[in-house]
Structures are given as structure tokens and as C-alpha cells.
């Protein structure tokens, strides 16, 4: 009985902390298998982006540089239109820029306070060839409106 219980606990604990990995262009992307809590992006083995979440924070995949998100309690929610669950199958290359368009992948980190009345969204776009990271940040504070 104890061996069975130990086996079940080990299976549960390894699935909770499992990671997934995928390659897009010259980038290797590692992410947590569930919970939208962390992401690491490497180019040629060198870390170019690392974001981790703790409380009141989520990371999602984006397919444009738009801040047109659906929110719930101050956090971006995966709606299947602007923000997508953190999974390798959801990563898509899109183009940025006006004249010299670069092919990039994107992520949004959404952070809020306990009340959901203040926080920020940060969009990271990463060039799939060079590994260059662009950051767009938007903060909100609804206490003083």
C-alpha cells in the first residue's frame, strides 16, 4: 500500500513540474507544462528571455503587438483571440515593423495587485533569427479614476 501511495505521489509531482520545449527559427523555447508560470527563450544556447510568475501573474502567448486583451480581476485571460495558453502548439510567427518587417514570436506577462485595480501587461516580441527582444509595457491604476 505504501509503495502504491509513493508511486502516485511521484507521478503527480513530476507532472506538475514538467516542462515542454520547442524550436522556432533560431530560438529554443522552454515553458512549464501547465499553470502559465514561466518561460525561457534561448538562441544558440544563450538565454535571451526568462520570465517567471508568482502570485497574481500569468504568462500567455500573443500573435500580435496589440494590447486588446480580455481581463478578469486585472489579469489578461486566454481568450483564443488575443492571448493563448502557454503551450508549444500555440506559438505562431508574426511580423512586426512597418518598413523592415521582422518575424517574431510573442508573449505577454500580466501582473496585478490583490484587488485587480492596478497592474501591468508587458508584451515581449523575440526575433526568430537574431534573438533580439523588444518590450512593450502598459501599466494601469484604477484607484484614482
N, C-alpha and C positions, 0 to 999 in steps of 0.2 A: 504494500500500500504506500509506504514512504517513497519507494522508487518511482511509482506512478505519479505521485504528487510532485516530486522533484522534477521529473521529466516534463510535466505540464507547465510548471513554473519556468523552466528553462526555455521551452518553446514560446511562451508568452513574452518573456523578457527579450529574447533575440528578435522577435518580430517587431517589437515596439521600437527598437533602436536600429533596425535595418536601414541601409542606405541604398540608393539607386544611383546609377551613373550612366551618362550618355555622352556622345560626342557630336558636336555641331560645328562644322568648319574646322578651324584650328583649336577649338575650345573643348575641354572636358568639363562637364557639369556634374557635380555630386550633390545629392539632396536627400533629406530624410524621407523614408518610405511613407510616412504619414505625419499628421499634425502641423504641417506647414511651418516648421520651426527653424530650419537652417538651410543654407545653400552655399556651396563653394564652387568657384569657376577658376579653371586653370588654363593657361596657354603654355604649351611646351613644358609642362611640369611646374611652372611658376604660378603661384596663387595671384590672381588679378582681382578677385572679389570674394569676400567672405562676409556673410551676414547671418546673424543668429538672433532669434527672438526668445524672450522670456514671457512674462505676463503681459497681457493686453497688447499683443503684437502678432501679426501674421505676415507671411510672405507668399505672394502669388505670381504666376506668370502673366505677362501682358503681351499683347500683339500689336501695340501702337504706343505712342508717347502721350496719349490722351489721359487727362485726369477725370474722365467722365465715368466715375465709379458708382456702384451701388453701395451704400453704407448701412451698417447695423451697429448700434451702440458705439459709433465713432470709428469703427474699423471697416476697411474695404471687405466686401464679401465676394466670393467667387460666384459670378452670375452666368458664366458661359458666354458672355458677350464682350466684356472689357477686362475681366480678371478670371483666371483659370487656376484650378487646383495645381499645386506643385507636384508635377509628375512628368517624366521624360516625354511621354506621348503628347503632352500639351504644348511643348516648346515648338514655336514656329519662327522662322526667319522673316523679318520685315525690313523695309527700307526707311532710313531717316535722311534728313537733309533736303535741301531744295535743289542745289546745283550738282554737287558731287554726292550722290546718294550712296550711303554705306549699308551693307547688310548686317543686321544686328539681331540679337535676341534680347528680351526684356523681362524684368522682374519689378514688382512693387513691394516695398516693405511698408506696412501700415501699423502705426503705433498710436495708442490713445491712452488717456488717463482713466481712472476708475469710473468717472461719471460719463465718459464718452463725449464730453463737451469741448475737449481740446486734444490736439494730437498732430500727427503729420503723416504724409504719404511721400515716399521717396521712390522715384522710378529710376532704375538702373538700366541703361542700354549698353550692351557689350558688342563691339565689332567682332564678327566671327573670324575675320582674317588677322587683324592686328592685335586683338585682345584689349584695345582701348576701351575704357569705361567712361560713360557720360552719366551725370547725375542731375536729375530734375527734382527739386524739393518743393513741397507745398505744405504749409502749416495752417492750422485753423484753431481759433479760440472763440467759442460761442458763449463765454461767460459775460462778455461785455456788449452783446448785441441787443 
